[in-house]
Amino acid sequence: MQRPSSSWGVISVATLCLLLFSFLTHPAYSFVPTDNILLDCGATSDGSDADKRTWTKDSGSPYAPPISDSSSLGQAAGANSDPNLPSKVPYGSARVMTSSASYKFNLSNGRHFVRLYFYPSSYINMDSNSAVFSVTSGPYTLLSNFSPSINALALSQAYIIREFFITVSGGSLQLTFTPSSNTTNSYAFINGIEIISSPEFFGSDPSNSSLLVGSGSTQYPVAASFALQTIARLNVGGNYISPVLDSNLSRIWYEDLPYIYGAGFGVSYSKDDNVTIRYPPAVPDYIAPVGVYSTARSMGPNVSVNLAYNLTWLITVDNGFTYLLRLHFCEIQSEISKQNQRVFTVSVNNQTAQSQVDVISYASQEITSGSPTGVPVYRDYAITLPPGNGGRSVLWIALYPNMELKPQYADAILNGLEVFKVNDSSGNLAGPNPTLPPPPPPSPPIGNSPKAKSAGARGPVIGGVVGGVAVVLAGLGICLCLCRRGRKDEAGHGGAAGWLPLSLYSPTENGKSTTITTSSTSSGKTGTTGSYASSLPSNLCRHFTISEIKAATNDFDESLLLGVGGFGKVYKGDIGNGTKVAIKRGNPLSEQGVHEFQNEIEMLSKLRHRHLVSLIGYCEDNCEMILVYDYMANGTLREHLYKTKKPPLSWRQRLEICIGAARGLHYLHTGAKYTIIHRDVKTTNILLDEKWVAKVSDFGLSKTGPAMDHTHVSTVVKGSFGYLDPEYYRRQQLTDKSDVYSFGVVLFEVLCGRPALNPSLPKEQVTLAEWAVECQRKGILEQIIDPLLRGKISPNCFRKFAETAEKCLADSGTDRPAMGDVLWNLEFALRLQDAAEEANEKGADSVFIGEGNEEMPLAAGKYVDSTGGFDGLTDTQTTGISLGDSSVASGDLERMTTPSAVFSQLVNPKGR
């Protein structure tokens, strides 16, 4: 579950207003569950989870089996310190069963959600790999030969939640846990059980039937006797919705970005301010919460682009079952209010499910008065997958424009997506455990290796990876690589050969991928998951061979060099079919090494957002460390601000770039399951694609945010001079507000058109953050703005932008706004600019910020059009990535005790 912001102590006025607005406008949902049980299995006292829900201990409860030799209570090893767990409850303890045992619940009749919580760990000194078991409920098999550890290793996530939808009859429900007879010393365990009564979502009423895909107009009614398993529940275009924000059913709605296929993310947006969500009679308010219908994802405004791609989500499912798909729709833009404005096709597994979806038309049929805009509707589809080989496959849900009726917009929209599995004829819902990737080649025997605990990665449902390696192996690998580099140098072959390949950092132990500690932090979290070649999903991160990299860069031809950063050189490349990429080749002499390399892969392979640079793949052959990214045709933001011959960016462009970067950072802080702190926000790490869309890049220094019960992460200081949060530097305590500070520097850099540090200036002006804030407080900030912007910025926009930047640079992190507030203020500043420009075009007396505040005409040059394209820029004017200034570790900061030492580092910056 998503962890809330770490700085609850001080809440901004904007945040308080938003919370108050949410409280006042949040509906009182009509359904109130009769049964609502939260059972903390293995616990000896009641406790609260990350969402402040109270869980009752099962010890001594009437539900749990008696504690005996076959049913014991156990504490999770390391559960208190694992940062990937949202809270200790219910994952800190478990009930362990060495033989068949049952929980029995007295419940009201009717549909119930049953949620099972698992955290693979060591309980009462039992091997977590031996936890293989089945779970049944009456005639239904929910899980069979289920291994939480295998699922954890395959999915690289911290814990597992399995949700089922079961009809209770006779007033009771029994859950039976049975250890597998096929596994030596097997046992079953459970950390938490949640049961909540639910309305009937899928009834036998034909109006509730699902359209069977691939069979014409055949309907698939869902009988009340069917049991279902929730496979996916996505808030499309929006953020994670916690159980307490759901419509009284405690469901979790995850953000949809990780499920989107390819680079076709489309555009996500929230409802217009003048649109109100109004549930019609046929769509009860418990179907989905307001938050689902208040956000959406569409294909975007570009017609030619939309006609060339499908907006597609991929859901991994088990073969041999029927799946129900519920698609939630709601038009939330005020300009979409008439039929035939947006018509599209829904396709499932390349079969047309529905060809002419018109959300406004559907909504109009459900209401008797008022506008159909803001009226939720949903459509259900069913598809049966053949058994195949009993394994898994991918379910494709695609939307694309249908132009047969000549709609006004060539577009498609989706607000929410749910996927459910239906039990087969034998009552089975269980699928096989995922197949683990093959382990890397076995390492030389090294005796007994100490194990290093792996934290696992972000994600909605599972947990921890075990492993370890010996220091001897690392030393041996270094020696081998150094010897190899020596031979290559003697033979006259250049190249970066001074690092270990990742395979040496991820050997196997008993046939399982393991991990190694690569750096120390005061928080104690030091493990990084190894064996990327075998563990990363191939559809998210491709493994390149060194020959493919050399072919793409013409053997690292210097004419293709885009720039040099602290990690190494960056080349422009072509990986076939005209696909242009940026290839970052690690320098073995760089201070940034295997940890940054691994961190970049680990972070970017699982983060997908329009405003984050996409990692295509990596190469670790021949001791190389190479990262392959999408090519950003317009290079870095810094290249367009100063010391450049490139056409100047207009004020509108700068605002939109800042807004895009803020969206990317806001996603890192709140949109992903766990807070991610970038730690190196600067203008060289904001890249611009061919349409001038801003994308945050370089995640080598990024770090997972603090655990639920902590306000910060204690860690050595890393970052870049001029952008470094002074509070983080002083206290070595990292929070998401450290990124906010760095972004405030970026905002002033954009406004003033000068570097964050300039040692050639007078002492008081060297540091832009200090100088700009001083000028802002004295009311003379307009005197130091970029001369190219004079006469281009409206006073109201200027005031809002400057105030936002100043607040970001507050000395105390608790006084800084959250990135969501920064984003809101920047978007508001853009609206103020739009209003002033519109008034100016109509002949009003509009004054723009400039010398003497005299009125000056708006820039008549380049601008970002409505499709995001840059008007009038030729290909010869574009450039690629070049990375700038210095990234340092705390040791460097300690050595640089005088201004001259600092300035000497800046004269010849290495960058990232």
N, C-alpha and C positions, 0 to 999 in steps of 0.2 A: 504494500500500500504506500501511496505517496506520502512522504514526510513533509509536514508543513515547514514554513520558513523558520530558520533558527533564531530570528530576532523578534520574538513576540513581545519583548519588553517594551519597545517603543514602536508604535504604529503611526504611520503618517496620516495626515488629515484626509488625503485622498482615499487611503485604504479604509479608514473609518467610515467615510461617506459611502464607499462601495459596500461595506459590510452592512451598514444601516439600510441601504437601498435593497440589498438582497434579503434582509430580514423582513422588510416591509412588503416586498413584492413576492416573496416565496410563498407559494400556495399551501394551504392546509390540505394535504392529499386525502382523498376520500376513503382510501382503504386503510383500515387499522388492523394489523395482524392479531389473531387470537392467541397464537403461540409464538413466542420469541425466546428461544433458548440459546444461550452462549455458554458452552461448557469447556472450561480450561482443564484439559485432561492431564492428570499427573500432578496438578497443583495442590498445595496444602492450604492455600488461602485464596480469596477472591482478588481480582486485579482488573486493571483497565488497560485497554490497548491504545494504539496510536491515535485512534479516533475517539478516545474517551468513552468507549463502550465498556460496560462492566461485564466481566466474565466470571462465572461461578465455578468454584473448584468442583471437580468430580469426586474427590475423596469423601466418602461417606454420603454421596448423593444417592437418591433412589434410582438414578438412571444407570450408574456404572456397575460393571461386574465387581464382585467382592475381591479384595486384594488377597492373593494367594500365590502359590508357587507359579501358577500360570498367568497371573496378572499382577504386575508390580508397577510402582511409580518410579520414574527416573528423571533426573535433571539433565538438560542438554549441555554437553561440554562446550564451553565457549559461547553460549547463547547470549550472555550479558555483554560481550565485547564485539560480537560480529556486527559490523556496521551495516550489513545488507539486510538485517532484520528490522522491520519497522518498529517493533517493540518487543519486550520480553514476553508479554502476554499475546498469544497463547504458546509461543515457541520456546519458552524457557524450560518447559517440563513436558513429559509425555507419559502416557500409560503404555506399558510394554506387556505384550501377551505372547507367551511361548506355546500356547495351545488355543484352540478355538474359544472365544469369549464374546459376549454380546452386551451392547447397550440397549436398554428398553425404555421407550418414551411413551407416555400417555398423552395423546394429542387429539385435537378435534379432527373430524373427518374432512377430507378435501385435499387439494393440492398443497404441497409444502416444498420450499427450497431446503435442501440438505447440503451443507457445505462441510467438507472435511479438510483440515489443515495439517500439513506435514512439514517438518523441518528435519532433514537427514542429519543426524549427529550421533555421537556416542552416548548411549544411555546405559546406565549400570554396567559399564565396561563391556558392552556388547558391540560387535563389529557392525557398523552401519551397512556394509555390503550384504550382510545376512538378513537384512529386513526385506523379505520378499513374502507377500501375503495377498489374500483376497478379501474383498469386502462384499457382503451380500445383504439384501434387504428383502425379506419374503421371497417372491419368485424372481427377483431381479439380481443379477450379478453386476455390481457397480465397478469393481476392480478385480482383476485376476492376475495372479503372479506379478503383482505390482511391486516395482522396486523404486522407492524414492531416490536412492543414490544414483541409479542409472539415469533416471530422468534429470536429476540435478547435474550430472556430468554432461549429459547430452545438450541440455538447454542453457547451461551456465547461468543459472539464476538462483536466488537465495532461498526460496521456500515454495511450496506447492499448495494451491487451493483447488480442490475438485468440487464442482457444484453440480448437483443433481436436482431434478424436478420430479417429485414422486407423489402419487395420490395415496393418502392414508385412508384406510377403511377399517371399521371395527374399533376405532378409537386408540390404536397403538401402532408404533413403528419400532422395528428391531433392526439394529445394525450389528452384523456379526463379522468379526475379524478372525481370519483363519490363516496361520502360517503355512507357507508352501511346503508340500511334501517333496518337492524336487530340489530343495536347497538345504544343504547341511547346516544344522544349528539355526534354522530359520526362526524368525519371530515376527510379530506384527506390532506396530505402534501407531499411536494417534496423538497429536498435540492439541487439537481443538475440534469441537463439533458445534456447528451452528444449525439450528432448525427454526425456520420462520414460516408461518402459514402464508399462503398466497392465493390470490384470485385465480380463476381458470383462464390462462392466457390462450390456450388452444382448445376450443370446444368442438363438439360434433356438429354445431350449427354450421351450415354450408357457408355462411358469411365469414366464418372464421377459418375455413379450410384453406389449405395452401395449394397454389397452382403447381402441378407436377411438371417440372421442366422436361422438355423433350417429348411430351405426350399430347400436344395440342392444348385443349381446354380442360383436360382431366384434373379433377380436384383430389387432393390428398387430405382427407379429414384425420384429425388427431384425436384418437379416442382417449377418454379420461383414464383408461387403464394403461396407457403408454407411459413408460418412464423415459425421461430425457436427461441428457448431460449437456451442460453449457460448454461449448467449445471456444467461443469468442463473444465478447460484448464490447463494442467499440463506440466511443463518442467521436464520431467522425468530424474532423476539423476543429475539435475542442480538446481540452485538457482532461486529465484524470478526474473522475468524479468519485469521491469516497462513499462508503456505505451510508454515512450519516446525511449525505446530500441526495441520496436516492429517494424515490417516492415511497417511503415507509417499508421498503422490501430489502434494504441493506445490500443491494447489488453493487458491484464495482463496475464502473465503465472506464475502460482504458483508452488512452489516446491511440489513434489509428496509424500514425506515421510508420511504426515498425512493420506494418503489414502491407504497405503500398508497394506495388511492383515498379521496379526501375526508377527512373528519374522523373516520372510523370506525377508529381505531387499535386498539381493543380494549384488552387488558391483556397486558403481557409479564411473564414471571416465570421464575425459575430453579427447578431441581428441589428438592424437599424434602431436608433433610439425611439423612433415613433412607431415601432412595431411591437405589439403585445402578443404573447403566446396565449391562444385561446383554444382549449380542448373542446372538440365537438362531442356530442353524445356518444358517437360510435367509437371514440378513442378516449377511454377513461384516463384520468390523469396519472394512474399508476403504471400505464403502459411504458412510459419513460419519463424521467424527470425533466423539468423545464430546461435544465442545463444542456440536455441533449439537443432539444429543438432550437436552442438559442444560438447554436453554432453550426456551421456547415462547411463542406468542401465542394467546390465546383471546379470546372476544368480551366477557368480563366477567361480573359476577355479577347484573346487572340483567335479569330475564326480559323485561320489557316492552320494554326497549331492544333486546335481542338479537333479539326477534321482528320488529323493525321495520327492521333493516338487515342487510346482508351484509358480512362481512369480506373485502375485495377487494384484490387486487394487480393492477397494470397493467404489462405487459411490452411494450415496443415491438418489433415483429418485421417481417420482410419478407414481402410477399404472395407467394403461389404456391409455398409450401413446406409440408412436413409437419413438425410440431413434437412432440417428446417432452417430456412433463412428468413429473417425478418428485417426488412429495410425500412428505416424511418425517414420520412420526408417532411419538410416544412419550408416554405418560401419565406425568407426573413428579410428580404430587401424590398423596400417600399415601392421601387419601380417595377417589381414583378408582381402584378396584381390581376392580370388578365390571362385568359386561356390562350394557348398557342404562342406564348412568349418564349417558353423553354420546354422543348419536347425531346425526350431521349429514350434510348433502348437499354434495358437491363439484360445482361448476358451472364449465364452461369456455365462454367466449363465449356466455353465456346458454343453454347446453345442459347438461343433466344428465349429468355424467360417472359419478357414483356416488351413489345416493340414500340409502343407509343405512350410513354409515361409522361403525363402532364400533371404536375403536383397541384397547380391552381385549379385544374378541372376536378381532380379528386376532392380537394378541399371544398370547392363550391357545392359539391353534392352532399356534403356533411353538415352544412349550415343553412339556416333559413334567412339570415340577414347579416349585414356587415361585410367587410372585406375578407376574402379568402387568404390574404397574406397573414402569416402568423398562425395559421390553423394546421395542427399536426395531422398527418395521416401515415399509415404504414401499409406495406404489402408483404404477404408471406409467399414463399416459394419452397418447393421440396424437390430434392434430387436424390436418386439412389445410385450409389457407387458400386460397381461390381466387386466381387471378393478379391480379385487380383491374386496376389500371393500371400494374402493375409497381412500385408504390410501397410505402409502409409502412402498417401498421395497428397496433392495440393489442390484445393478448391479455389477456382478462379471466379471472382465476382467483378464484372466489368461494366462500366457505364460509358456510353458514347452518344453524341448527338444524332437525332433522327431528323433528317432534313426533308422528308417526304411531304410533310404538311407546311413546309417553308416557315418554321417558327422565327420569331424575331431574333433570338439568340441561338447560336450553335454551341450548346453547352449542356451540362448535366450536373445534378446536385444530389448530395446525400448528407443526411444529418446523423444517422446512427445505423449500426449493423449488429445483429445478433445471429449466431449460428448455434444450432442445437443438434445433437445426435439422438436418434430414436432407437430404442432397444430392438433387437432382432426378434425373430419368431420364438426363440428359446428364452427370451427375457434378458439376454446378455447386452450389456453396454460397454463391456471392457474391451480395450484394444491392447495390442502388444506393447511392451516397453520399446522405446526408440532404439534404433541400432546405433551403437557407438562407432565413431570413426576409427579406422585402424590406428594403433599406437605407432609412434615413431620407432625407428630401428633401435634394438636394445643397446643400452650403454654398457661399457666395460664394468665388470663386477667391482663394487667398491666397499663391500661389507655392509655394516649397518648404518644407513643414512638417517640423520635426524630429519624428521618431517617438519615442513613449514606449512602452517595452516593457510589455505587459500580462501579468500573472502567470497569468491563467486562474483557474478556481475549483476547489473540492474535487470529487472524484469518482473512481470506480474506474478510468476508462480513457482519458483523453486530454489534449491539450496546447495551449498557448500561443496567445494571440490577438495579432496585430500591429496597430499603429495609431499615430495621433498627431494633434495639432492645433496650430495656432499660437496664441500668446498674443494676437495681434492680434484673432483671432476672438472669444476670450473677452471681451476689452475691448469690442469692438463690441457683443457681446451684452448686456453689462452696461449700456452706454449706452442701447441700445434699450429694455431693460427699465425703466431708471430714467426714461427719457422717457415710457414708457407709464404707469408709476406716477404720474408727475407729471400727465399728462392725466386719469387716473382720479380723482386727488385733486381736481383743478380742477373736474371734473364732479360732484363730490360723492359719488363711489362709493368706499367703503372697500375694504379687502382687502389681502392680502399679495401685493404685486406686485414685490418688490425682488430676487427671485432669478431666475437664468437657468433656463429649462426644460432638462431633461436633453438634449433633442435638440441644444441648442447645445453641450453638452459631449461629444457623440458624433457628429461629422460623418463624412462618408465620404471615403475616398481611393481612387481607382480602383474605386469601387463597393463598397468594403468598409467595414464598421463599424470605427471607430478609437477610440482612447482618449486620455485626457488625464491628466496628473499633477495631482492636486488637493491634495496636502499632502506635506510633506517629513518623512522620518524618517531617523534616523541609520543605519538598516539599508539604506537605499537602495531599499527597495521602496515605490514611490509610485503606481504606476498603479492605476486603478480602471476596470473595464469599463464602457463607455458604452452608450447606446442601449437602455435597458431596454424601451422600448415595442416594439422589434423583436426583442430577443434573449431575453427571458425566456419560458419556456414558459407558454402561456396557461392551462393547467390548474393551474399552481402560483401564478400571480400575475396578477391581472386588472388591466387598465388602465381606469380610470374617467375619464369626461369631467368637466369642471367642472360642467356642468349636472346630471349624475347626482349629484355630491356635494352640490350645492345642494339638489336635490330630497330627498336623504336627510336633510339637516340643516335643512330648511325655511329655506334661505338663511342657514345658520349662526346659527340662532335661539339667543340667549343662554340661553333657558330650557332648552336641551338641553345646556348646558355641563356637562361632567363634572369638569374640572379644568384646570390650567395647568401646563405643564412648561417646561423650558429650551428645547425645540424649538418650542413653541407651545401653542395651546389644543386641548383634546380634547373632542369633541362626541359625544353619543349619536346614532346615525343608524339609518335603516331603508332597506335597499337593495332592498326588494321581497320579496314572499312572507313577510312577517313576520320577515325575517332582520335581527336587531339587530347593529349593529357599533359599534365605537369609531373615530372619525375624528380623526386628529391633524393639525391644520393648522399648517404651518410659519409662524413669525414671521420676516419678513425682517430684523428687527433683532436676532434671536437670534445668539449666538456659534456656534450649531450650524448648519451650512449644508449645501451640496450634498454634501460628503463624507459626513456622517453620514446624509443622506437616501439616497444611493446605497448606503452600507454596510448600512443597515437592509434595503433591498430585496435586495441581493446575498446577505446572510446568511440572512434569514428565508425567502426564496422557495425555498431549497434545504435548509432544516432542518425536519424534521417529527418531532415528539415530543409525547407526551401532556403533558409538563411544560414545553413551550415554547409561548409564545403564537403563534397562527397569523396570518400576514400574508395578508389576503385580496386586497389590491391597492393601487394607488397612483394618484395623479393629478399630472400635471405641466403641465396646461393653463394658459395665461395667466400664466406665471411663478409659478404656485402649486407648492408642494411639500406634498403631502397623502398620508398613509398611512392605510390602512383595515385594521383588525384585527377579530378576533373580539371580541364584546362580553363583558367579564368582569363578570358581574352583581354580584359581591360586592367589586368594587374592589380596592384594594391591601391588602397585609398590614398596612401601617402604620396604615391607617384603623381597624383592629380592635384595636390594641394600647394606644393612649393618646390623650388629647385627643379623645375620641369619645363620642357618645351611643349608639353601637351596642351591641348585646348583647355581653358579653365572650366571648372565645374560651376554651373549656376547655383544660386542659393537653393532653388527647388531641388536640384539633383543632390546637393549635400544633405538637405533635410531628409529626402527619401532614403538615402544611403544610411544615415544615422538611424532612421526608423527601422530599416531592414536589419541592421546589426543589433539593435535593441531587441527585436523580435527573436533573433537567434539566441541571444544571451538569456532572454526571458524564458525561452524554451528549456535551456540548460538548467536554469534555476528552479523552474516549477513544472514544466511540461513533461519532463521525463519522470520516471518512477522515483529516482533519488536525485537530490540536488547535485549538480555537477558544477564545480567552480573552475572557470577557465584558467585563471591565474596569470595570463599573459595577454590581456586585452590591449591592443594598440593599433595604430593605423596601418602598420605593415601586416597585421594579421586580420585585416578586413579586406577581402578580395572582391573583385567586381567582374561579373561574367559579361558575355557579349551584349546583354540587355541591361547592363548596369545594375543588376540585382546584387545587393551586398550579401556576402557570405562570410561568416566567422570561420577562421582557419587556425591551424596549429594547436593541437591538443596534447602536445608532448608533456606539458607541465600541469595538465588538468588533474583535478583531484575530486573524489567523491566527497560530498559535504558531510557535516557532522551527523551523528546518530540522533535519534529522537530526543533523548534526554541530555543532549549537549548543545552548547551554543556556538561552538567553533571546533575546528580541527587544529591541533597543535602540530606544527610541522616546520621544517627549516624553510627559510625565506627564499623564494625564487620569483623572478619576474624581470621587469625591464626598468632601467633608470628612467625617471621622469613620469612613469605610470604607476609606480609601486605605492600601494596603500601604506601611509606612514604608521598607522596603527598596527597593521600586520607586521611591518618591519620591527617596530618597537617590542611587540609582545609575542611575535611568532605564533599568532593565533589567527587562522584563516577562516573567513566567512564569505558568503556570497556578496556581502557589501564591499569586499576587496575588489571584485569585478566592477561594482558600481563606481568606485573611486577611479579606477583606470578608465572606465568609459567616460567619466566626466572630463578627464584630460583629453580624450579623443574629441569630445564635443567642442572644447575650446580650441583644439588644434584645427578643427574644421572651420570654426568661426574666424579664427585669427590668421590662418594660413601660415603658421610657423611651427617649428619643431617643439616637442615637449621640453627639450633641453637645448639651449644655445649658449655655449660658454663664451662666445664672442661679444655678447651683450653685457651691459652693466650688471653688477652683481644682483640687484633686486629684480632684474628681468630675466635672469638665466633660466629659472624654472617657470614654465608656462603656468602650471597649476597655481603657484603662489602669486604670480604677477597678475593673472587674469582675475583671480578672486579679489585681490587688492583693488584693481581697477573697477570691478563690479561694485564693490562696497563703497567706493568713492564716487560712483556714478559717472565714470569716464571710460567705461568699457568700449563704447563705440569708437573711441580714438585709436584703439589698437586692433580693430577688426581688419581682415584682409582687404586691402585697397580695392581689389576687384569686386568686392561686395558692396562698396559704398553706393548708396542710392538704390539698392536692390531689396533691402529687407524692411518690411513694415515694422513700425515701432512696437505694436502688440506682439507680433511674432518674435521680434528680437528680445523683448522683455521676458516672454515665457521661456524661450530657449536659454537665455542667460541665467535665469533663476534656476532652471532645471540643472544646468551644468554646475552652478555654484553649490546647490544642495548635494550633488553627487560627491563633491570634494570636501564635505564636512569632515572635520578631524576625527570625530567619533563615528564608528560604523553605525551605531544605533540611531544617529541623527540623519543618516543618508536614506533616501527613498529606496524602495524595492525596484527591481528592474521593470516590473509591471507598471509601477507609477511613472517611471522614467519614460517608458514607451507611450503611456497615455498622454503625458505632457508634450512629447514630441509630435504625436499625431494631432494634438490640439494646436500646437504651434503652426503646423502645416495648414490646418483649416483657417487659422487667423491670417496666414499669408495669402491663402486663396481668396479670402474675403476682400483683402486689401487690393489684390491685383484685379479682382472683378470690378471693384469700385473704381479703380484707376482706368480700366478699359471703358467704363461708362461715363468717364469725364469728371468724376468726383475729384475733389481736392485732396488727394492722398499724399501724405508725406512719408518718405522712406529714409531710413537711417543712412546718414552720410556726413560729409564734412559740413559743419554748420547746420546740419539738418535741412539743407535746402532740398527742394523736391527735385528728383532726378528721374529720367525715364527708366523703365525696367529694361533688363538685359534683353537684347533681341537675338541673342545667339542660340546656343544649343539648349535643349531641354529634353526632359524625359516625357515621352508621349504616353497616352493612356494604356498602351500595350507594354510599356516598360522599355521600349527601344530608345536608342539615343539618336536623335535626328541629325543627320548630316555628317556623321563621323565615318570616314573611309577606313577600309581594312588596313591601309598603310599607317594609320594613326594609332591603331590598337597595339597593345603590348601584353606581355605575359607577366608572370609572377616575378617580382624581385623583392627580396626580404631585407628589412632594415634593422635597426639598431640593436643595442646590446641586451642580451638576456643573461642574468647573473644569478649565482647562488649566494647563500648567506656568507659563505667563506670569502667570496670576492668583496662583499660589502664590508666585512670586517677589515680586510687588508687596505681598502681605500679610505684612509682616515683623513686625507686632506682634499680640498677642492681640486688641486692640480692633479691628484691621482685619479679623481673621478673624470676630470676633463680629458686626461690623456686617454682614457678608455673611450671617450666619445669622439675624439678626433678621427679614429680609425675603427669605427664600430664593426663588430662581427655580425650582429643581427641574429635572427633565428631562421 
